[in-house]
């Protein structure tokens, strides 16, 4: 992955705890102004549950969603490229999916949640987990990966119930545009759902406004507008 500058030394953002994967997990929960709404999981980049991810979660809550960002790193936040890679590699895909399943259980049990299905949005590593999780959890009916990083082979999408809106970048060496052809072909072949994959004139992490060297305001705005519309259409 392209190496941005070091992140700030801020700790992981946490304000809720819940049972998950046989232990106690933490996360950042944001409620909409109305106090209730459709459920939405927000999945962190490989940096951890940073201020940026908490801010995205808050923005989604303001759009009307009960939004939860689970902390997949147990309170750890990476401060440089090497630490982020180490933390991601220490989280096997199967373990991450297990932790996310507990977060889905918790979010759907919240009294503020008005839906029995859920949306999922994630960035970088989290974008990959959006696809992994949606492939095995039929409760997810809307999946939005931003430049999602798949570690290894694509999952089996034969049980997928979610519509997919994917946002990717033209100059992304981590997820090059040509690699998306496999995703475009395999998903409909396995489950009959055609993913909406969009590519922007930007680079990896173009939505992350805390990294100005990669942030692309026009692409981020277009991706955000279509994401909110998509999530409301799918979740209510």
C-alpha positions as CSV (number, residue, x, y, z in Angstrom):
1,X,0.0,0.0,0.0
2,X,1.1,3.6,-0.6
3,X,2.6,5.0,2.6
4,X,1.0,8.1,3.9
5,X,2.5,10.2,6.7
6,X,2.3,9.0,10.2
7,X,-1.0,9.3,11.9
8,X,-1.6,11.2,15.1
9,X,-1.0,9.6,18.5
10,X,-4.7,9.6,19.4
11,X,-6.0,6.4,21.0
12,X,-8.8,4.3,19.5
13,X,-12.2,5.8,19.6
14,X,-14.5,3.7,21.9
15,X,-17.8,4.4,23.6
16,X,-19.6,1.0,23.8
17,X,-18.7,-2.6,24.7
18,X,-20.5,-5.8,23.6
19,X,-19.9,-9.6,23.6
20,X,-18.2,-10.8,20.4
21,X,-16.3,-13.9,19.4
22,X,-16.2,-15.3,22.9
23,X,-14.9,-12.1,24.6
24,X,-15.7,-8.5,25.1
25,X,-15.4,-6.2,22.1
26,X,-15.4,-2.4,21.9
27,X,-16.6,0.0,19.3
28,X,-17.8,3.5,18.5
29,X,-21.5,4.0,18.3
30,X,-23.3,7.1,16.8
31,X,-27.0,7.7,16.8
32,X,-29.0,9.7,14.4
33,X,-30.8,13.0,15.4
34,X,-34.1,11.2,15.5
35,X,-32.7,8.6,18.0
36,X,-33.5,5.6,15.8
37,X,-32.8,4.4,12.3
38,X,-31.5,1.6,10.1
39,X,-28.4,-0.3,11.2
40,X,-25.0,0.2,9.7
41,X,-21.6,-1.3,10.4
42,X,-18.5,0.9,9.7
43,X,-15.3,-1.1,9.2
44,X,-12.0,0.6,9.9
45,X,-8.9,1.0,7.7
46,X,-5.8,-0.9,8.6
47,X,-4.8,2.1,10.8
48,X,-7.4,1.1,13.4
49,X,-10.4,2.8,14.9
50,X,-9.1,6.3,14.3
51,X,-10.6,9.8,14.6
52,X,-11.3,9.7,10.9
53,X,-13.4,6.5,11.2
54,X,-15.2,7.9,14.2
55,X,-15.9,11.1,12.1
56,X,-17.3,9.0,9.2
57,X,-19.5,7.1,11.7
58,X,-20.8,10.4,13.0
59,X,-21.5,11.6,9.5
60,X,-23.5,8.5,8.7
61,X,-25.5,8.9,11.9
62,X,-26.3,12.4,10.8
63,X,-27.7,10.9,7.6
64,X,-30.1,8.8,9.7
65,X,-28.3,5.6,10.5
66,X,-27.6,3.8,13.7
67,X,-23.9,3.4,13.0
68,X,-21.3,1.2,14.8
69,X,-17.6,1.1,14.1
70,X,-16.3,-2.1,15.8
71,X,-12.7,-1.9,17.0
72,X,-11.0,-4.9,15.3
73,X,-7.6,-4.1,16.9
74,X,-8.7,-4.1,20.6
75,X,-7.7,-0.5,21.2
76,X,-4.5,-0.4,19.1
77,X,-4.0,2.3,16.5
78,X,-1.1,2.2,14.1
79,X,1.1,5.3,13.8
80,X,3.0,4.3,10.8
81,X,3.0,2.1,7.7
82,X,4.9,-0.8,9.3
83,X,2.7,-0.9,12.4
84,X,-0.4,-0.9,10.3
85,X,0.8,-3.8,8.3
86,X,1.8,-5.7,11.4
87,X,-1.7,-5.2,13.0
88,X,-3.5,-6.2,9.8
89,X,-1.4,-9.3,9.4
90,X,-2.1,-10.3,13.0
91,X,-5.8,-10.3,12.3
92,X,-6.7,-13.4,10.3
93,X,-9.7,-12.9,8.0
94,X,-11.7,-15.6,9.8
95,X,-11.2,-13.9,13.1
96,X,-12.2,-10.5,11.7
97,X,-15.4,-11.9,10.3
98,X,-16.1,-13.5,13.6
99,X,-15.7,-10.2,15.4
100,X,-17.9,-8.5,12.9
101,X,-20.6,-11.1,13.3
102,X,-20.7,-10.2,17.0
103,X,-21.0,-6.5,16.1
104,X,-23.9,-7.3,13.8
105,X,-25.6,-9.2,16.7
106,X,-25.1,-6.3,19.0
107,X,-26.2,-3.6,16.6
108,X,-29.4,-5.4,15.6
109,X,-30.2,-5.9,19.3
110,X,-30.1,-2.2,20.0
111,X,-33.5,-0.6,20.8
112,X,-32.6,2.3,18.4
113,X,-32.3,0.0,15.4
114,X,-35.4,-0.1,13.2
115,X,-34.4,-2.8,10.8
116,X,-33.7,-6.5,10.9
117,X,-31.1,-6.3,8.2
118,X,-27.9,-4.2,8.2
119,X,-25.7,-2.3,5.9
120,X,-21.9,-2.5,5.9
121,X,-19.3,0.1,4.7
122,X,-15.6,-0.2,5.0
123,X,-12.3,1.3,3.8
124,X,-9.1,-0.3,2.7
125,X,-8.7,-3.4,4.9
126,X,-12.3,-2.7,6.1
127,X,-13.5,-2.6,2.5
128,X,-12.2,-6.2,2.1
129,X,-14.0,-7.2,5.3
130,X,-17.2,-5.7,3.9
131,X,-17.1,-8.3,1.1
132,X,-15.9,-11.2,3.4
133,X,-18.7,-10.5,5.9
134,X,-21.5,-10.0,3.3
135,X,-20.5,-13.3,1.6
136,X,-21.3,-15.3,4.8
137,X,-23.9,-13.2,6.6
138,X,-27.4,-12.9,4.9
139,X,-28.4,-10.2,7.4
140,X,-26.2,-7.8,5.4
141,X,-28.3,-6.4,2.5
142,X,-26.2,-3.4,1.5
143,X,-22.4,-3.6,1.1
144,X,-20.1,-0.6,0.3
145,X,-16.4,-1.4,0.0
146,X,-14.1,1.6,-0.5
147,X,-10.9,0.4,-2.3
148,X,-11.4,-2.9,-0.5
149,X,-8.3,-5.0,0.0
150,X,-8.8,-8.7,-0.5
151,X,-6.2,-10.9,1.2
152,X,-5.9,-14.0,-0.9
153,X,-8.7,-15.3,-3.1
154,X,-12.1,-13.8,-3.3
155,X,-14.7,-15.4,-1.0
156,X,-17.5,-17.6,-2.1
157,X,-20.4,-15.3,-2.9
158,X,-23.0,-18.1,-3.5
159,X,-24.8,-17.1,-0.2
160,X,-24.6,-13.3,-0.8
161,X,-27.8,-11.4,-0.2
162,X,-26.4,-7.9,-0.3
163,X,-26.3,-5.5,-3.2
164,X,-22.8,-4.1,-3.6
165,X,-21.7,-0.5,-4.4
166,X,-17.9,-0.4,-4.7
167,X,-15.7,2.7,-4.9
168,X,-12.2,2.2,-6.3
169,X,-9.4,4.4,-7.7
170,X,-7.7,4.6,-11.1
171,X,-4.2,4.9,-9.7
172,X,-4.4,2.4,-6.9
173,X,-1.4,0.0,-6.9
174,X,-3.0,-1.9,-4.0
175,X,-6.2,-2.6,-5.7
176,X,-5.5,-1.9,-9.4
177,X,-8.6,-1.4,-11.6
178,X,-7.9,-4.5,-13.7
179,X,-8.2,-6.7,-10.6
180,X,-11.9,-5.6,-10.3
181,X,-12.8,-7.5,-13.4
182,X,-12.7,-10.8,-11.5
183,X,-15.0,-9.3,-8.9
184,X,-17.4,-8.1,-11.6
185,X,-17.5,-11.5,-13.1
186,X,-17.5,-13.8,-10.1
187,X,-20.3,-12.2,-8.0
188,X,-23.1,-12.5,-10.6
189,X,-21.9,-15.9,-11.7
190,X,-22.2,-17.2,-8.1
191,X,-25.3,-15.5,-6.8
192,X,-27.0,-13.6,-9.6
193,X,-26.2,-10.1,-8.1
194,X,-24.4,-7.7,-10.3
195,X,-22.1,-5.4,-8.3
196,X,-22.0,-1.7,-9.1
197,X,-18.3,-1.0,-9.2
198,X,-17.2,2.6,-9.7
199,X,-13.7,3.8,-10.4
200,X,-12.6,7.4,-9.7
201,X,-9.7,9.6,-11.0
202,X,-7.9,9.3,-7.7
203,X,-5.5,7.0,-5.7
204,X,-5.9,4.6,-2.8
205,X,-7.6,6.1,0.3
206,X,-9.0,9.0,-1.7
207,X,-11.9,9.3,0.8
208,X,-9.6,9.8,3.8
209,X,-9.6,13.6,4.4
210,X,-7.1,13.2,7.3
211,X,-4.4,12.4,4.7
212,X,-4.3,15.3,2.3
213,X,-1.7,13.8,0.1
214,X,-4.2,11.1,-1.1
215,X,-7.5,12.8,-0.4
216,X,-9.5,13.7,-3.6
217,X,-12.4,16.0,-2.6
218,X,-14.4,15.7,-5.8
219,X,-14.2,11.9,-5.9
220,X,-14.9,11.6,-2.2
221,X,-18.0,13.8,-2.5
222,X,-19.4,11.8,-5.4
223,X,-18.8,8.5,-3.6
224,X,-20.4,9.8,-0.5
225,X,-23.5,11.1,-2.2
226,X,-24.1,7.8,-4.0
227,X,-23.3,5.8,-0.9
228,X,-25.9,7.6,1.2
229,X,-28.5,7.3,-1.5
230,X,-27.7,3.6,-1.9
231,X,-27.9,2.8,1.8
232,X,-31.2,4.6,2.2
233,X,-32.6,2.8,-0.8
234,X,-31.5,-0.6,0.5
235,X,-32.1,-0.1,4.2
236,X,-34.9,2.5,4.4
